[in-house]
Amino acid sequence: MRIGIVCPYSWDVPGGVQFHIRDLAEHLIALGHEVSVLAPADDETPLPPYVVSAGRAVPVPYNGSVARLNFGFLSAARVRRWLHDGTFDVIHIHEPASPSLGLLTCWAAQGPIVATFHTSNPRSRAMIAAYPILQPALEKISARIAVSEYARRTLVEHLGGDAVVIPNGVDVDFFARAEPKPEWQGDTLGFIGRIDEPRKGLPVLMKALPRILAERPGTRLLVAGRGDEEEAVASLPAEMRDRVEFLGMVSDEDKARLLASVDVYVAPNTGGESFGIILVEAMSAGAPVLASDLDAFAQVLDQGAAGELFANEDADALAEAAVKLLGNPNRRAELRERGSKHVRRFDWSTVGADILSVYETVTQGAAAVAEDERLGRFRSRFGLARD
């Protein structure tokens, strides 16, 4: 099958949607399909052979964050060229309602279109206001996927219609095989995310850290991600700042090793999450997870059976839960075991098969419609009555 996938966000600024698209493309290629991904990217960005650049993206506030999107006449021309050259059997657009390549592709594409909705934002005034503009493009979509029940709810409330829920995928075995790094072990908490994006929750964790250190002074916090490190620890007493170790941006391999090393992985995100791919990665690597009780996180963690939950934005609740987990190796072992079993439902072997099933359904439907139209033209040409 020839599959075209559209990424709305800049390829050179890593994020959950980009990782999902990358892993989906590589999974499909490994199965023997021909895949091309269209994505915004700076000219100097090294790209995998299956990614086609749609040009430089610009930062735009979107869903409580800053997304790097690509839109305009030049982008539209590149979309049309990519569609013409690709002759795809199916086109898979991610975030078609965002002002980026997905919407441009919806306008320009012909044939079967599958759309995946990642956003969870139940009070999006922008999406409500944009609906009259979006509607003609969205009506061309053959099938809709939402990565969680909360993303599906956002779609239903703002754009109408419905979607099948297929979660984000993870290569579970890649994380499960990761070897711990000795220097990252021993009373360690882990955090991975953009340091300077408040909704990722690092300020909440920093607020909780003094209480954690008061109870367990040997604890270290390992932080991986880009952002202003000095600003991140500015709220901490000076004598505690050396208990935070910043690792910067890490490779996929080091991310897996970090998750395999820490005693507890903390996800203090405060909102705007529709899934929680990092929770799945952490469970895959065997890390006990402590996360804010966002609806999407609770769903990923099986309502707390596969990981601990604390009240969102409550630093005292985070500290209390972290201290209990650090002091209870039996509970951590229990969470590792439950998480390792629970996470298998998110492996690409399952998620990829579900997505392929959607592709096959829409391509078969399109083929049936095309055949009906061909027979209709034949009957009309020769004056034959329909059965």
Summary of the structure (lengths in Angstrom):
residues: 387
radius of gyration: 22.8
end to end distance: 32.8
largest distance: 90.0
contacts: 1325
relative contact order: 0.11
helix: 49%
strand: 18%
